[in-house]
Amino acid sequence: MNKERRIKLLLRNTRTDELCLIAWFSVRNSDLYWGPGTPGRATNWVTSTDFSKFTITVPDDLDSLPLQNWKVSHHKSGVMHVNSTSDGQHLTKDVHFGSVVEISAPKLISLHISRPPKEMPTYHKSPSRAGARTIVLNVPEELWARRHYFEFYVSPAGTFEFPGPILALAAGVQHPSFSMTFANDDGHGNPDLDLIISCRANVLDASLSAWHPEAGVWALFF
């Protein structure tokens, strides 16, 4: 039976050592899964006409929407969908996206504009529980009240030119882009799915942090 491999991405307050879980990724049986670190109020906030311009509108009834801890499933069959892990409700029904094992170059899968970490619940579990590999980005106290921006890509092993950012980001505090390989096996010691997760991470301008600090935004690309 194939063993699940998981990666967790966390932020750490360098003064208090407080942790916030941003996202997790896993591979299992030639399938790729990922999701947010904490439940959110899922709704269609983002409208877009092209890849370079979109509008984000926070709904007036945000507080009345149910919290949902969703996950994305991208299967070897080529089917992708988004499920609520609390009740199994489909947030996005099956879309044929192409087989995950056929990804041949860096492919953007998600963009995330986080809540300020001070508005997020503290992560009290062991980040490496169940054998998870962890990426921890250190954040100084003075940036703990700022929103953070992430772009997540998947690719096979190899040498590629890293794509430019989706959003036009002002020069400022930036984390170095990072990558981590994680592989599953077929139960006989042979690689079954071998992917690299890459991430671009930035600290956004302070002016954006006062805008609905209770709300973070995820955009999924498929």
Secondary structure, 3 states (H helix, E strand, C coil): CCCCEEEEEEEEECCCCCEEEEEEEEEECCEEEEEECCCECCCCCEEEEECCEEEECCCCCHHHCCCECEEEEECCCCEEEEEECCCCCEEEEEEECCCHHHCCCCEEEEEEECCCHHHCCCCCCCCCHHHCEEEEEEECHHHCCCCEEEEEEEECCCCCCCCCCCCCCCCCCECCCEEEEEEEECCCCCEEEEEEEEEEEEECCHHHCCCCCCCCEEEECC
